[in-house]
Amino acid sequence: MVNAPPVVYPVGRFAEGRLLFVAVCVLSAVGLLSWQMQTLVTGFKLWAAWGLWVACAGSAALWAPRQTFSGGRLGWSGEAWFWQAHADLAEQTQAVAVSVGLDTGQGLLLWVQPLDEQGGRAQGRLRSAWLQAGAMPSKWHGFRCAVYSRPKTVALSDGRPQELV
């Protein structure tokens, strides 16, 4: 199998993310309201249900933005993945591990995790990156090929393959 060619792709903001979050909150609130009206629940159970809803929605609103990569470039060197932030003027890169969370054909939700100095073990928290075909249509096919390509392997002395990435 031939590895995918090197490619660097811009990672922007997931513009629809806030709209999706608001839609999920509204739909869950409607579900909670319908439960409340159908069961005619009152008192502690009602307050506990709404308190849990507020806690979940609030924590998701605070947590989710910290779990995304935006404003940078995700690249495949032909052998390994790397992340480069736009704010990084020295053009330094961070080795990362990439896996697919969702593939819609025109968009990819990728799970990205930094690798240690040797580039072998994942370290740090798992973050997400949303990439869309419209950002660079000419490189989209090559990028998707890189996402689904297998990492190179080397044969160990006993003949077993070992992944490099």
Sequence and secondary structure as in RCSB ss.txt:
>XXXX:A:sequence
MVNAPPVVYPVGRFAEGRLLFVAVCVLSAVGLLSWQMQTLVTGFKLWAAWGLWVACAGSAALWAPRQTFSGGRLG
WSGEAWFWQAHADLAEQTQAVAVSVGLDTGQGLLLWVQPLDEQGGRAQGRLRSAWLQAGAMPSKWHGFRCAVYSR
PKTVALSDGRPQELV
>XXXX:A:secstr
      EEEEE   TTHHHHHHHHHHHHHHHHHHHHHHHT  THHHHHHHHHHHHHHHHHHHHGGGGB  SEEEE
E SS EEEEETT TT   EEEEEEEEEE SSEEEEEEEEB TTS SB S  EEEEEEGGG HHHHHHHHHHHHS 
  EEE TTS EEE  
